[in-house]
Amino acid sequence: KMENSTMTNLTQQEIEEGNKLIAEFEGMVYTNDDPKAYAQGYMFSKELGAITVADLQYHESWDWLMPMVDKIAEQGHAISISTGYGCIVTSNTGEHIHMTEKSYGCTTLIHATWLAVTSAIKFINSKNK
């Protein structure tokens, strides 16, 4: 289900790990309390209820991804998305967090942005420890 031509240089596992990271940043909680119904566990949110990690759509849907771009920006980090270039993230202290150029194997702008969002979340999480 998760095979996506725009994410060709990432494995399904890498996509799922990135989507799980984004879901947790959004406030979803990973749960594994129903192995019969959800062998791999699931993410839970009040809005969506239970959703498997494989069904998360951050990597292929702007409707899913852009609220996370907004959440990162609300923390003072700068995100620049350019159709010709890719995606750049700079922290609120001026640190260079991430740069994805489309020429680095990203075939679409959502791919470049997804990679930048996952990098920004890892950076934010490391600062919040």
Backbone hydrogen bonds, N-H to C=O, Kabsch-Sander energy under -0.5 kcal/mol:
donor,donor_aa,acceptor,acceptor_aa,energy
7,M,4,N,-1.9
8,T,5,S,-0.7
10,L,7,M,-1.9
15,I,11,T,-2.2
16,E,12,Q,-2.7
17,E,13,Q,-2.7
18,G,14,E,-2.3
19,N,15,I,-2.8
20,K,16,E,-2.4
21,L,17,E,-2.2
22,I,18,G,-2.3
23,A,19,N,-2.6
24,E,20,K,-2.4
25,F,21,L,-1.9
26,E,22,I,-2.0
27,G,23,A,-0.9
28,M,23,A,-2.6
29,V,44,F,-2.0
31,T,42,Y,-3.1
38,Y,34,D,-3.3
41,G,38,Y,-1.7
42,Y,31,T,-2.8
43,M,51,I,-3.2
44,F,29,V,-1.6
45,S,49,G,-1.7
49,G,45,S,-2.8
51,I,43,M,-2.6
55,D,52,T,-1.1
56,L,53,V,-1.3
60,E,57,Q,-1.6
61,S,57,Q,-1.5
64,W,61,S,-0.7
65,L,61,S,-2.4
66,M,62,W,-2.7
68,M,65,L,-1.2
69,V,65,L,-1.6
70,D,66,M,-2.6
71,K,67,P,-2.0
72,I,68,M,-2.2
73,A,69,V,-2.4
74,E,70,D,-2.6
75,Q,71,K,-0.7
75,Q,72,I,-0.9
76,G,73,A,-2.1
77,H,72,I,-1.4
78,A,90,T,-2.8
80,S,88,I,-2.8
81,I,79,I,-0.6
82,S,80,S,-0.5
82,S,86,G,-2.8
86,G,82,S,-1.6
87,C,100,T,-2.0
88,I,80,S,-2.3
89,V,98,H,-2.8
90,T,78,A,-2.6
91,S,95,E,-3.3
94,G,91,S,-1.9
97,I,89,V,-2.0
97,I,95,E,-0.7
98,H,89,V,-1.8
100,T,87,C,-2.9
101,E,99,M,-0.5
102,K,85,Y,-1.8
104,Y,101,E,-2.2
105,G,102,K,-0.6
106,C,101,E,-0.6
107,T,6,T,-0.7
107,T,105,G,-0.7
112,A,108,T,-1.8
113,T,109,L,-2.5
114,W,110,I,-2.8
115,L,111,H,-2.3
116,A,112,A,-1.9
117,V,113,T,-2.8
118,T,114,W,-2.4
119,S,115,L,-2.1
120,A,116,A,-2.6
121,I,117,V,-2.4
122,K,118,T,-2.1
123,F,119,S,-2.2
124,I,120,A,-2.9
125,N,121,I,-3.1
126,S,122,K,-2.0
127,K,123,F,-1.7
128,N,124,I,-1.5
129,K,126,S,-0.6
